[in-house]
Amino acid sequence: MLKFDEQLYLKDGKTTYETRGKIEQIADEISKEGYKNIFFISVGGSIAIMLPVVEMLKQLTDVPIYAEQAAEVVLTGHRQLTKDSIVIMSSKSGDTKETVRAAEWCKENGYRVVSLVGTPDAPLEKLSRWVIPNRAKDGVEFEYMELFMLVFRLLANRNEFPKYNQFADQLEKLPENLVKAKQKFEPIADEIAKNYYNEPYNIWVGDGEMWGEVYLFSMCVVEEMQWIRTKAVSSSEFFHGTLELVSDNVPVFLVKGEGKRRVLDERVEKFCKQYTKKLVVIDTKDYELEGIDDDFRWILAPTISTTLLVDRLAFHYEKYTGHDLDIRRYYRQFDY
Amino acid sequence: MLKFDEQLYLKDGKTTYETRGKIEQIADEISKEGYKNIFFISVGGSIAIMLPVVEMLKQLTDVPIYAEQAAEVVLTGHRQLTKDSIVIMSSKSGDTKETVRAAEWCKENGYRVVSLVGTPDAPLEKLSRWVIPNRAKDGVEFEYMELFMLVFRLLANRNEFPKYNQFADQLEKLPENLVKAKQKFEPIADEIAKNYYNEPYNIWVGDGEMWGEVYLFSMCVVEEMQWIRTKAVSSSEFFHGTLELVSDNVPVFLVKGEGKRRVLDERVEKFCKQYTKKLVVIDTKDYELEGIDDDFRWILAPTISTTLLVDRLAFHYEKYTGHDLDIRRYYRQFDY
């Protein structure tokens, strides 16, 4: 596979899975201390991958859940955010300006922060009450794994996720399954990139627990790393404006999930099959998760799409566009 | 002014304001019955204008507030949505498929619905426990006025909006102020439309209580009614991907609000001034609200932007593109 080191990837999976003990210990401490609600606070790609978790929690827990953009919440506050809240933050670099500022603000206000931090001794680490090291070199799926262990252990402690142990045991098998998914997708990724790398504009659609994925890939990869124009819209909202832009030659990328909102994705698919010749469907259902219960698939679907898109499709785009994924003209290049 | 009937508009303003008594009576009944949280449930443009209200309420009330897309919530439910919730819905036609289905679902589950309905005897009216007639012919600002009276009266009843009476009294002066805002904006709208009607792609940016406005205008007007490609992004998230698409010839439309997040808009403005020659700033601060306290301006800012954009800029686009705002190729043209 293009730019893929299987041994390193599986080692990263193992490193991630090894944080299970620590994560469960943190979750148990939080449960023991008690909390009234949970806030996810981050920016960009980091908040994007929290959105699927928020969508899942709506269906699973009686605890009120909120997601806030770091730069906004420090300006406005939020009346539900108090010392009784738990704040979950994440930053791969550990020094994302807005997130670090929000963590400082939380500390000043006495809000308890638990963070996923990708870099040892980063500023975010020092500002957090609890730290979950997110030491995998790459792979958004590994951040999902840690978030899942954290939130579902919290739910298990409230009897809202009774199959937690089974779920967490089976998570160990996720990385090897994702390698197989990547392998299966590799020629498809090549084909998609070859066909569409030169398209000046793409519509990206997905819903619910897949919306964060669509938001992340379209904005933080296609736009940020390839400078290609996108429009991202949820499958439900697609029919209230963006559908009018669909025509034979407009590419629509649909990311289908496996949860209760899948019928909304299917409605988009049915519509687009008729009105564009350039429909690309990424369906997580096409990828096996051996040794993992079907019950957990809707939760793990974003780990599949992220491994296919962020780790595979992005590199194939890079190959055809010749546009290095690491080049930025503005982002983090200077102060603004 | 282009396609504008001032007398009709002021009459619509009056009709809207006359619902104050009924709205306050409904709010008082709801307050008396009690409620644990408030859900805004709708689709497309109707949910878009609820998003600013959600952003305001985060800062003003201890009541948990949620916004859900109608087609999604009926599939997944939401653990916080119970018989103790109040559901606020809105539909101009009163027959929007997803919203009507969600209202039926609420009724089946015993959730109390209060609706803003634009058409007498529409299906949504029959499914709602309380109905606020929204009889103005056009004008998103009139829907805002009704929503504001409803939610801020609810807050007043909890001592969370002590200046309610002053606010509601002054609302009567909003329509005439908006006429003046339109007049001032008319030549600017013409200039913007003339300069940009032919641009194949626009970035629309705004934040917080203005985000719903940016979402609405870009998707439900520019995309749906003019078939022009857009990307909408919040001022805070702009810096995490979309900024890389900015270059000299890419139009960026920034809608500045007057709340606590205005500094985020200013950051976008400062950045874009340097990196595109096509920055258009819509700043509600440029428009007077005579007879209305400055304290209320951040709340009323979305009514100003909507009157400028949806009511004025849209018609000037239509004039230059020659693309009738009422033409749809798909939306409501057949079943899909």
Interface residues (C-beta under 8 A of the other chain):
Chain A: V43 G44 G45 E55 K58 Q59 L60 T61 D62 P64 Q69 A70 A71 E72 L75 T76 G77 H78 R79 Q80 E98 Y201 D207 G208 M219 C220 E223 E224 M225 W227 R229 T230 K231 V233 S234 S236 E237 F239 H240 G241 T242 L243 E244 L245 V246 G259 K260 R261 V263 L264 R267 K270 F271 Y275 R328 R329 Y330 Y331 Y336
Chain B: N37 V43 G44 G45 E55 K58 Q59 L60 T61 D62 P64 Q69 A70 A71 E72 L75 T76 G77 H78 R79 Q80 E98 Y201 D207 G208 M219 C220 E223 E224 M225 W227 R229 T230 K231 V233 S234 S236 E237 F239 H240 G241 T242 L243 E244 L245 V246 G259 K260 R261 V263 L264 R267 K270 F271 Y275 R328 R329 Y330 Y331 Y336
